[in-house]
């Protein structure tokens, strides 16, 4: 009888709270750490970004221009935390604390792949189309992963993720939320369903797809703003212009812009809530039609015209949306009823001008997270000093080499555009939580004053030669931005 070969020994990975036992040649549950010859190694190499000069343009540093920088100068090279590993179980210094000389200044960069339970994304979707009511749940794979928040100028906004969805609900909700966040942060396409609203496909840096239709334009402005920008273009070509918009519908003859250039009254009357002259709210319900409303026929927002206020047979009317996607031309008949006619060639350039002034519709994904105690303790023995230094602008915060916006107030709450990071910078641990690179950079003197782990500081050449706890592999990526 043949004795079965013994199973290869497994090695326990301590890079996160899951503490996987990993067999030889296999990875842990996160797919980020593997057992290589009985040693846990990081599957991705430590990543260093180098700024590539634009062709024909010299690299200009702040110090070359006499800047007295409160934060460390920049030599065009950034050691990122991508591939660095984590600080878990938190009491130890960050995986890499790297020093380098930049124009005579000793700079220190602390790099850590941070495990974020408190994290999410803010998604900006350039579209006038109604996605869903404010506060509506956003679903992915049938699980709630966030909600619709207040819309912005020409864009709909979503807030996805957060600790309550990651760990406060069912296991399925947490898993799907984590998967959704990681895909969005790695610039992958994700299908989302707005409860009671639209289905939208979101991908950072790409046009949104709303109910199967690809958005191409972000509106030039609300109906009132469009009137203000283009009233002079229409003068002399048409008797009246109405710009249909879900938020503020504009009427040129009543609008202040029309009054200033001497536009005569036309006797037009708009259904809706009149705000100020020429500006109307709630002319229709939100939807997928003209100007983000639910209407397919723009005449439904008009009341009967008033002859005593200037209405007359033969009066011409242009109705147009805020993207120029919809446009129609009418002439009043003997009963003062608008009758549609082909759009005159003289007006076509004005509609095209609205479309030309619309920016391309895109999805923007901003990763937002709070850097907690464990991350700070990997940087300094007195974490509150790091927080104060970040808020005072003495320490630069980057995520995968990309500059992060740090919110004022308590803690280190940061936000970064995911398209500024190298590909596949984000990972996960099945607790569930997202894993993202985080770097703190300061002068060596500032770092020491913070109570930093000075004994753990290593020269960049030593890091490149010997690596760290999880291997020695590294890669250099050229940053295309000068």
C-alpha positions as CSV (number, residue, x, y, z in Angstrom):
1,X,0.0,0.0,0.0
2,X,1.4,3.4,-1.0
3,X,1.7,5.9,1.7
4,X,0.2,9.2,0.6
5,X,2.6,12.1,0.4
6,X,2.3,14.5,3.3
7,X,0.5,17.7,2.6
8,X,2.8,20.7,2.3
9,X,3.1,22.8,5.4
10,X,1.0,25.9,5.5
11,X,2.3,29.2,6.7
12,X,0.2,31.6,8.6
13,X,-0.1,35.1,7.1
14,X,-0.3,38.0,9.6
15,X,-0.9,40.8,7.1
16,X,-4.6,41.2,8.2
17,X,-7.0,40.1,10.9
18,X,-8.1,37.1,8.9
19,X,-4.8,35.3,9.5
20,X,-5.0,32.8,6.6
21,X,-3.0,29.6,6.6
22,X,-1.5,29.6,3.1
23,X,-0.2,26.5,1.4
24,X,3.0,26.5,-0.7
25,X,2.4,28.2,-4.1
26,X,-1.0,29.5,-3.1
27,X,-2.4,32.9,-2.1
28,X,-4.4,33.9,0.9
29,X,-8.1,34.9,0.7
30,X,-7.2,38.4,-0.4
31,X,-5.1,37.2,-3.4
32,X,-2.4,39.7,-2.3
33,X,-0.1,37.5,-0.2
34,X,1.3,34.1,-1.1
35,X,3.4,31.3,0.3
36,X,6.7,31.1,-1.6
37,X,9.1,28.6,-0.3
38,X,7.7,28.7,3.2
39,X,7.7,32.5,3.3
40,X,4.8,34.9,3.0
41,X,5.5,37.3,0.2
42,X,3.5,40.2,-1.3
43,X,2.3,39.3,-4.8
44,X,2.6,42.8,-6.2
45,X,6.0,44.6,-6.2
46,X,6.7,47.8,-4.3
47,X,5.9,50.6,-6.8
48,X,7.9,53.7,-7.4
49,X,6.6,56.5,-9.6
50,X,8.9,58.7,-11.6
51,X,7.7,61.9,-13.2
52,X,8.4,61.9,-16.9
53,X,9.1,65.3,-18.4
54,X,6.9,66.4,-21.2
55,X,8.6,66.5,-24.5
56,X,10.6,69.7,-24.9
57,X,9.8,70.9,-21.4
58,X,12.2,70.9,-18.5
59,X,11.2,69.5,-15.1
60,X,10.6,72.5,-12.9
61,X,10.9,72.0,-9.2
62,X,9.5,74.3,-6.5
63,X,13.0,75.0,-5.1
64,X,14.3,76.0,-8.5
65,X,11.8,78.8,-8.3
66,X,12.9,80.0,-4.9
67,X,10.0,78.3,-3.0
68,X,10.7,78.1,0.7
69,X,8.5,75.0,1.0
70,X,7.0,74.1,4.3
71,X,6.6,70.6,3.0
72,X,9.4,68.5,1.5
73,X,10.5,69.4,-2.0
74,X,9.8,67.0,-4.9
75,X,12.5,65.3,-7.0
76,X,10.1,63.7,-9.4
77,X,10.3,60.3,-7.7
78,X,7.6,59.0,-5.3
79,X,7.8,55.8,-3.3
80,X,4.2,54.5,-3.1
81,X,2.7,52.0,-0.7
82,X,1.5,49.8,-3.6
83,X,3.0,46.4,-2.9
84,X,4.5,47.5,0.4
85,X,2.4,45.4,2.8
86,X,0.5,46.4,5.9
87,X,1.3,47.4,9.5
88,X,-1.0,44.7,10.9
89,X,-1.0,43.8,13.9
90,X,-0.5,47.6,14.2
91,X,2.2,47.9,16.9
92,X,5.1,47.8,14.4
93,X,6.5,50.5,12.2
94,X,5.2,50.9,8.6
95,X,6.6,48.3,6.1
96,X,8.9,51.0,4.5
97,X,10.1,54.3,6.0
98,X,12.2,55.6,3.2
99,X,14.7,58.5,3.3
100,X,16.2,60.3,0.3
101,X,18.1,63.5,-0.3
102,X,16.2,66.1,-2.4
103,X,18.1,69.3,-3.1
104,X,20.0,69.0,0.2
105,X,16.9,68.2,2.2
106,X,16.6,64.9,4.0
107,X,13.0,63.7,3.2
108,X,11.2,60.8,4.7
109,X,8.3,58.9,3.2
110,X,6.3,56.4,5.3
111,X,4.4,53.9,3.1
112,X,1.7,51.5,4.2
113,X,-1.0,49.5,2.5
114,X,-3.9,50.6,4.8
115,X,-6.8,48.4,5.7
116,X,-9.9,50.6,5.7
117,X,-13.1,49.5,7.3
118,X,-14.2,53.2,7.3
119,X,-14.1,53.9,3.6
120,X,-16.3,54.5,0.6
121,X,-16.6,56.3,-2.7
122,X,-18.3,59.5,-3.8
123,X,-19.5,59.1,-7.4
124,X,-20.2,62.1,-9.7
125,X,-22.3,61.1,-12.8
126,X,-22.5,63.7,-15.5
127,X,-26.1,63.5,-16.7
128,X,-29.3,65.5,-16.7
129,X,-31.3,62.4,-16.7
130,X,-33.1,61.5,-13.5
131,X,-31.4,58.6,-11.8
132,X,-33.5,58.4,-8.6
133,X,-34.8,60.5,-5.8
134,X,-32.5,61.9,-3.2
135,X,-32.0,59.4,-0.5
136,X,-32.9,56.4,-2.6
137,X,-30.9,53.2,-2.0
138,X,-28.3,52.2,-4.6
139,X,-28.2,48.4,-5.2
140,X,-25.4,46.2,-6.6
141,X,-26.2,42.6,-7.3
142,X,-29.4,43.1,-5.3
143,X,-27.7,44.4,-2.2
144,X,-27.8,47.9,-0.8
145,X,-24.4,49.5,-1.2
146,X,-25.2,53.2,-0.8
147,X,-27.6,56.0,-1.6
148,X,-28.3,58.9,-3.9
149,X,-27.2,62.2,-2.5
150,X,-27.7,65.9,-3.4
151,X,-27.3,66.5,-7.1
152,X,-24.8,69.1,-8.4
153,X,-24.6,71.4,-11.4
154,X,-25.2,69.0,-14.3
155,X,-24.3,65.9,-12.3
156,X,-26.0,63.3,-10.2
157,X,-24.2,62.2,-7.0
158,X,-24.0,58.8,-5.2
159,X,-22.4,57.9,-1.9
160,X,-21.4,54.3,-1.8
161,X,-19.8,52.1,0.8
162,X,-19.1,53.0,4.4
163,X,-18.7,51.0,7.5
164,X,-22.4,50.3,8.0
165,X,-22.7,48.6,4.6
166,X,-19.3,46.8,4.9
167,X,-19.8,45.4,8.4
168,X,-23.2,46.6,9.7
169,X,-25.5,44.4,7.5
170,X,-25.6,40.9,6.3
171,X,-22.5,39.0,5.1
172,X,-23.8,39.2,1.5
173,X,-24.2,43.0,1.8
174,X,-20.7,43.4,3.2
175,X,-19.2,41.2,0.5
176,X,-21.0,42.9,-2.4
177,X,-20.2,46.4,-1.0
178,X,-16.5,45.5,-0.8
179,X,-16.5,44.0,-4.3
180,X,-18.3,47.1,-5.7
181,X,-15.9,49.6,-4.0
182,X,-12.8,47.7,-5.1
183,X,-14.0,47.5,-8.7
184,X,-14.9,51.2,-8.8
185,X,-11.6,52.2,-7.2
186,X,-9.7,50.1,-9.8
187,X,-11.5,51.9,-12.6
188,X,-13.7,48.9,-13.6
189,X,-17.3,49.1,-14.8
190,X,-20.0,48.4,-12.2
191,X,-23.7,48.0,-12.8
192,X,-25.9,49.8,-10.2
193,X,-29.7,49.9,-9.8
194,X,-31.3,53.0,-8.2
195,X,-34.2,51.9,-6.1
196,X,-37.3,53.3,-7.9
197,X,-35.1,54.8,-10.6
198,X,-32.6,54.1,-13.3
199,X,-30.0,51.4,-13.9
200,X,-26.6,53.0,-14.5
201,X,-23.2,51.6,-15.4
202,X,-20.4,53.5,-13.7
203,X,-16.7,53.5,-14.6
204,X,-14.2,56.1,-13.5
205,X,-13.2,58.3,-16.4
206,X,-15.8,56.8,-18.8
207,X,-19.2,58.1,-19.9
208,X,-22.1,56.8,-17.8
209,X,-24.6,54.4,-19.3
210,X,-28.2,55.2,-18.1
211,X,-30.8,52.6,-18.8
212,X,-28.7,51.3,-21.7
213,X,-28.0,54.7,-23.3
214,X,-24.5,56.1,-23.3
215,X,-24.4,59.7,-22.1
216,X,-22.3,62.0,-24.2
217,X,-22.9,65.5,-22.9
218,X,-22.9,67.3,-19.6
219,X,-25.4,70.2,-19.7
220,X,-24.0,73.6,-20.4
221,X,-25.9,75.0,-17.5
222,X,-29.5,75.3,-16.2
223,X,-32.1,76.8,-18.4
224,X,-31.6,80.3,-16.9
225,X,-27.8,80.1,-17.3
226,X,-28.3,79.0,-20.9
227,X,-30.5,82.0,-21.6
228,X,-27.8,84.3,-20.1
229,X,-25.1,82.8,-22.2
230,X,-26.8,82.7,-25.6
231,X,-29.6,85.3,-25.6
232,X,-27.6,87.5,-27.9
233,X,-27.1,84.7,-30.3
234,X,-30.8,84.3,-30.8
235,X,-31.8,87.9,-31.0
236,X,-33.1,88.7,-34.5
237,X,-33.5,85.1,-35.5
238,X,-36.5,84.0,-33.4
239,X,-39.2,85.8,-31.4
240,X,-39.1,83.6,-28.3
241,X,-36.8,81.0,-26.8
242,X,-37.6,78.5,-24.0
243,X,-34.8,76.4,-22.5
244,X,-36.4,73.4,-20.9
245,X,-34.7,72.2,-17.7
246,X,-35.7,70.1,-14.7
247,X,-34.3,72.6,-12.3
248,X,-34.7,76.1,-13.8
249,X,-36.5,76.5,-17.1
250,X,-35.6,79.8,-18.8
251,X,-37.7,82.1,-21.0
252,X,-35.7,84.7,-22.9
253,X,-38.3,87.4,-23.3
254,X,-38.9,87.5,-19.5
255,X,-35.4,86.9,-18.4
256,X,-33.2,89.8,-17.3
257,X,-30.7,88.9,-20.1
258,X,-33.5,89.4,-22.6
259,X,-34.6,92.6,-21.0
260,X,-31.1,94.1,-21.0
261,X,-30.8,93.5,-24.8
262,X,-34.3,94.8,-25.5
263,X,-36.2,91.6,-26.2
264,X,-40.0,92.4,-26.6
265,X,-42.7,90.6,-24.7
266,X,-44.4,87.7,-26.5
267,X,-47.4,86.8,-24.3
268,X,-46.0,83.3,-23.5
269,X,-47.1,81.6,-20.3
270,X,-45.2,78.8,-18.6
271,X,-46.7,76.1,-16.3
272,X,-44.6,75.8,-13.2
273,X,-43.5,77.7,-10.2
274,X,-42.2,81.2,-11.2
275,X,-39.1,82.2,-9.3
276,X,-37.8,85.4,-10.7
277,X,-38.6,86.8,-14.1
278,X,-37.9,84.3,-16.8
279,X,-37.0,81.5,-14.4
280,X,-39.4,78.7,-13.6
281,X,-39.1,75.7,-11.2
282,X,-41.0,72.4,-11.4
283,X,-42.3,72.7,-14.9
284,X,-42.5,68.9,-15.0
285,X,-41.4,65.9,-13.0
286,X,-37.8,64.6,-13.2
287,X,-37.2,61.9,-15.9
288,X,-35.4,60.8,-19.0
289,X,-36.9,63.4,-21.4
290,X,-36.2,67.0,-22.3
291,X,-33.7,68.7,-20.0
292,X,-33.9,65.9,-17.4
293,X,-37.7,66.1,-17.2
294,X,-40.3,63.4,-17.9
295,X,-41.7,65.2,-21.0
296,X,-41.5,64.1,-24.6
297,X,-43.5,67.0,-25.9
298,X,-42.2,70.4,-24.7
299,X,-45.5,72.1,-25.5
300,X,-47.0,70.5,-22.4
301,X,-45.3,73.1,-20.2
302,X,-47.0,76.0,-22.0
303,X,-50.3,77.6,-21.1
304,X,-52.4,79.5,-23.7
305,X,-50.6,82.5,-25.1
306,X,-51.9,86.0,-24.2
307,X,-52.6,88.3,-27.2
308,X,-52.7,91.4,-25.0
309,X,-49.1,90.6,-23.8
310,X,-47.7,90.4,-27.4
311,X,-48.8,87.0,-28.8
312,X,-49.7,87.2,-32.5
313,X,-50.0,84.8,-35.4
314,X,-46.7,84.1,-37.1
315,X,-44.7,84.5,-33.9
316,X,-41.8,82.1,-33.8
317,X,-40.7,79.9,-30.9
318,X,-37.5,77.8,-30.3
319,X,-37.7,75.3,-27.5
320,X,-34.3,73.6,-26.7
321,X,-32.8,71.5,-23.9
322,X,-29.8,72.4,-21.9
323,X,-27.6,70.0,-23.9
324,X,-28.9,70.8,-27.3
325,X,-30.0,67.2,-27.6
326,X,-33.6,68.2,-28.0
327,X,-34.7,71.2,-30.1
328,X,-38.0,72.1,-31.8
329,X,-39.2,75.1,-33.7
330,X,-42.8,76.4,-33.7
331,X,-44.9,79.1,-35.4
332,X,-48.2,80.4,-33.8
333,X,-51.2,79.9,-36.0
334,X,-54.3,82.2,-36.2
335,X,-55.6,80.7,-32.9
336,X,-52.2,81.4,-31.2
337,X,-51.5,77.7,-31.1
338,X,-47.8,76.6,-31.6
339,X,-47.4,74.5,-34.8
340,X,-44.2,72.6,-35.3
341,X,-42.1,73.5,-38.3
342,X,-38.6,72.3,-39.4
343,X,-35.8,74.0,-37.6
344,X,-34.5,76.9,-39.8
345,X,-31.0,76.8,-41.0
346,X,-30.4,80.1,-39.3
347,X,-31.2,78.6,-35.9
348,X,-29.2,75.3,-36.3
349,X,-25.9,77.0,-35.4
350,X,-27.3,78.3,-32.1
351,X,-28.4,74.8,-31.1
352,X,-25.1,73.4,-32.2
353,X,-23.4,76.1,-30.1
354,X,-25.2,74.8,-26.9
355,X,-24.0,71.3,-27.7
356,X,-20.4,72.5,-28.4
357,X,-20.3,74.2,-25.0
358,X,-21.3,71.0,-23.2
359,X,-18.4,69.1,-21.7
360,X,-18.1,65.3,-22.2
361,X,-20.2,63.3,-19.8
362,X,-18.0,61.3,-17.5
363,X,-18.1,59.3,-14.2
364,X,-15.8,60.5,-11.4
365,X,-15.0,58.2,-8.5
366,X,-13.4,59.7,-5.4
367,X,-12.1,57.3,-2.8
368,X,-12.8,58.6,0.7
369,X,-11.4,57.0,3.9
370,X,-10.4,57.8,7.4
371,X,-6.8,57.0,8.4
372,X,-7.2,55.6,11.9
373,X,-4.9,54.9,14.9
374,X,-3.2,51.8,13.6
375,X,-2.0,53.6,10.4
376,X,-0.8,56.5,12.4
377,X,1.0,54.3,15.0
378,X,2.9,52.8,12.1
379,X,4.3,56.3,11.5
380,X,4.9,57.6,15.0
381,X,4.8,56.6,18.6
382,X,2.5,59.5,19.3
383,X,-0.2,59.4,16.6
384,X,-1.9,62.6,17.5
385,X,1.2,64.5,16.5
386,X,1.0,63.1,13.0
387,X,-2.7,64.2,12.8
388,X,-1.8,67.8,13.9
389,X,1.1,67.9,11.4
390,X,-1.1,66.8,8.5
391,X,-3.7,69.4,9.4
392,X,-1.0,72.0,9.7
393,X,0.4,71.2,6.2
394,X,3.7,70.0,7.5
395,X,3.2,66.4,6.2
396,X,2.1,65.6,2.7
397,X,-0.5,62.9,2.3
398,X,-0.6,60.8,-0.9
399,X,-2.5,57.7,-2.0
400,X,-0.5,55.6,-4.4
401,X,1.5,58.7,-5.3
402,X,-1.6,60.8,-6.0
403,X,-2.1,63.9,-4.0
404,X,-4.9,63.5,-1.5
405,X,-7.3,66.1,-0.2
406,X,-7.5,66.0,3.6
407,X,-10.7,67.2,5.2
408,X,-10.3,69.9,7.9
409,X,-11.3,69.0,11.4
410,X,-10.5,66.0,13.6
411,X,-8.6,62.9,12.3
412,X,-7.2,62.3,8.9
413,X,-10.1,61.9,6.5
414,X,-8.8,61.9,2.9
415,X,-10.2,61.9,-0.6
416,X,-8.5,61.1,-3.9
417,X,-9.4,60.7,-7.6
418,X,-8.9,57.0,-8.4
419,X,-7.9,57.7,-12.0
420,X,-4.7,59.4,-10.6
421,X,-3.5,56.1,-9.2
422,X,-1.6,53.3,-11.1
423,X,-3.8,50.5,-12.3
424,X,-5.1,48.0,-9.7
425,X,-3.9,49.9,-6.7
426,X,-6.7,48.8,-4.5
427,X,-7.2,45.4,-2.9
428,X,-9.3,43.9,-0.1
429,X,-9.3,41.7,3.0
430,X,-12.3,39.5,3.6
431,X,-13.2,41.0,7.0
432,X,-14.5,42.8,4.7
433,X,-12.5,45.9,4.2
434,X,-10.7,47.7,1.4
435,X,-6.9,48.0,1.2
436,X,-5.4,51.1,-0.3
437,X,-1.9,52.6,-0.4
438,X,-1.1,55.5,1.9
439,X,2.0,57.6,2.1
440,X,3.1,60.3,4.5
441,X,6.0,62.5,3.5
442,X,7.9,65.0,5.7
443,X,11.4,66.4,6.2
444,X,13.5,64.2,8.5
445,X,13.6,66.9,11.1
446,X,9.8,67.1,11.1
447,X,9.5,63.3,11.3
448,X,11.8,63.1,14.3
449,X,9.8,65.9,16.0
450,X,6.6,63.8,15.5
451,X,8.2,60.9,17.5
452,X,8.6,58.9,14.3
453,X,10.2,55.5,14.1
454,X,13.6,57.0,13.3
455,X,15.4,53.7,13.8
456,X,13.3,52.1,11.1
457,X,14.2,54.7,8.5
458,X,16.1,53.2,5.5
459,X,17.8,54.8,2.5
460,X,16.0,54.4,-0.8
461,X,18.9,52.6,-2.4
462,X,18.9,50.1,0.5
463,X,15.1,49.5,0.0
464,X,15.6,48.9,-3.7
465,X,18.5,46.5,-3.1
466,X,17.1,44.4,-0.2
467,X,13.3,45.0,-0.2
468,X,11.4,44.4,3.0
469,X,9.5,41.8,5.0
470,X,7.5,40.6,2.1
471,X,10.2,40.3,-0.6
472,X,12.5,42.5,-2.6
473,X,10.6,42.9,-5.9
474,X,10.0,46.5,-7.0
475,X,8.9,48.3,-10.2
476,X,9.3,51.8,-11.5
477,X,6.4,53.3,-13.3
478,X,6.6,56.5,-15.4
479,X,4.1,59.1,-14.4
480,X,2.9,60.8,-17.7
481,X,2.2,64.0,-15.9
482,X,5.0,66.6,-16.1
